[in-house]
Amino acid sequence: MGKVRVFSGKSRLTSVEKLEGEPIELKIERIVSNKEPISDGAPSIFTERKDGVVSAYNIRTDRFEVAAEAMDKVAGSIQAKRDSKAKAKAEKKVANSDVKVETKVVDISSGDVSGAKSTEGGAK
């Protein structure tokens, strides 16, 4: 048989501060007797008819689709930051050098990128 491990009773978990709530009966009595406005409650989710049903409150909303759209926006933002850093670095590099940088535009839709001719199918 193997060795039996003995764990010490020490834990890193800590307790949270406990708060005891006010019973609803006492709260209603206090509000009515002091004529206080009701400040507690859930936020109103009413929307104008012209706005339609907000996806945050619609039970038929595909939450995964909403999350995917949000992540697409985040990814686009990150890519834009990367592109701006690369552009700034390229501009700095060009500004520091006296050599002109020439670029060549190649139309790849025609399929003839390199200018080499195919030898398949015989010489034409």
C-alpha positions in Angstrom: 0.0 0.0 0.0 1.1 3.6 -0.6 1.6 6.3 1.9 -1.4 8.1 3.3 -1.3 11.8 2.9 -2.4 13.8 5.9 -3.7 17.3 5.1 -3.4 20.0 7.7 -6.6 21.8 8.7 -5.2 25.2 7.6 -7.0 26.9 4.7 -6.4 30.0 2.7 -10.2 30.7 2.5 -11.4 33.7 4.4 -14.9 34.6 5.6 -16.9 37.4 4.2 -18.5 40.0 6.3 -22.1 39.1 7.0 -24.9 41.6 6.8 -28.4 40.8 8.0 -31.1 42.3 5.9 -34.2 44.0 7.1 -37.4 41.9 7.0 -39.9 43.0 4.4 -42.7 43.5 7.0 -40.5 46.0 8.9 -39.4 47.7 5.8 -43.0 48.3 4.6 -44.0 49.5 8.0 -41.1 51.9 8.1 -41.8 53.3 4.6 -45.5 53.8 5.3 -45.1 55.3 8.8 -42.3 57.7 7.7 -43.8 58.4 4.3 -40.5 57.7 2.6 -40.3 57.2 -1.2 -39.6 53.7 -2.4 -36.0 53.8 -3.5 -35.4 50.0 -3.9 -36.5 47.9 -6.9 -35.5 46.7 -10.3 -34.8 49.1 -13.1 -37.6 49.7 -15.6 -37.1 47.7 -18.8 -39.9 49.6 -20.7 -38.9 50.6 -24.2 -40.8 52.7 -26.7 -42.8 50.9 -29.3 -40.9 52.5 -32.1 -37.6 51.1 -30.7 -39.0 47.5 -30.7 -37.8 44.8 -28.4 -34.3 45.4 -27.1 -32.2 42.3 -27.5 -31.0 42.5 -23.9 -34.6 41.9 -22.7 -35.8 39.5 -25.5 -36.0 35.9 -24.3 -35.7 34.8 -27.9 -32.4 36.5 -28.5 -29.5 34.3 -29.4 -27.0 35.4 -26.7 -24.2 33.5 -28.5 -24.8 35.6 -31.6 -24.7 38.8 -29.6 -21.5 37.7 -27.9 -19.9 36.7 -31.3 -20.7 40.2 -32.7 -19.2 41.9 -29.7 -16.0 39.8 -30.0 -15.8 40.6 -33.7 -15.8 44.3 -32.7 -13.1 43.7 -30.1 -11.0 41.8 -32.6 -11.4 44.6 -35.2 -10.3 47.1 -32.6 -7.2 45.1 -31.7 -6.3 44.7 -35.4 -6.7 48.4 -36.0 -4.3 49.1 -33.2 -1.8 46.7 -34.6 -2.1 48.2 -38.1 -1.7 51.8 -36.7 1.5 50.7 -34.8 2.9 49.0 -37.9 2.1 52.1 -40.1 3.7 54.4 -37.6 6.8 52.2 -37.4 7.0 52.1 -41.2 6.7 55.9 -41.5 9.4 56.3 -38.9 11.7 53.9 -40.8 11.1 55.8 -44.1 11.5 59.2 -42.4 14.9 58.1 -41.0 16.2 56.7 -44.3 17.1 58.7 -47.4 16.2 55.9 -49.7 12.9 56.0 -51.5 10.8 52.9 -51.0 9.1 51.7 -54.1 6.1 49.5 -54.1 4.8 47.3 -56.8 1.1 46.5 -57.2 0.3 43.1 -58.6 -3.1 42.1 -59.8 -3.6 38.5 -58.6 -7.1 38.2 -60.0 -5.7 37.5 -63.5 -3.8 34.5 -62.3 -0.6 35.8 -64.0 1.4 37.0 -61.1 5.0 36.2 -61.9 4.8 36.5 -65.7 6.1 33.0 -66.2 4.4 30.9 -68.9 3.1 27.4 -68.2 4.8 24.6 -70.2 2.0 22.2 -69.6 -0.1 21.2 -72.6 2.7 21.8 -75.1 4.4 24.9 -76.3 2.1 27.5 -77.8 
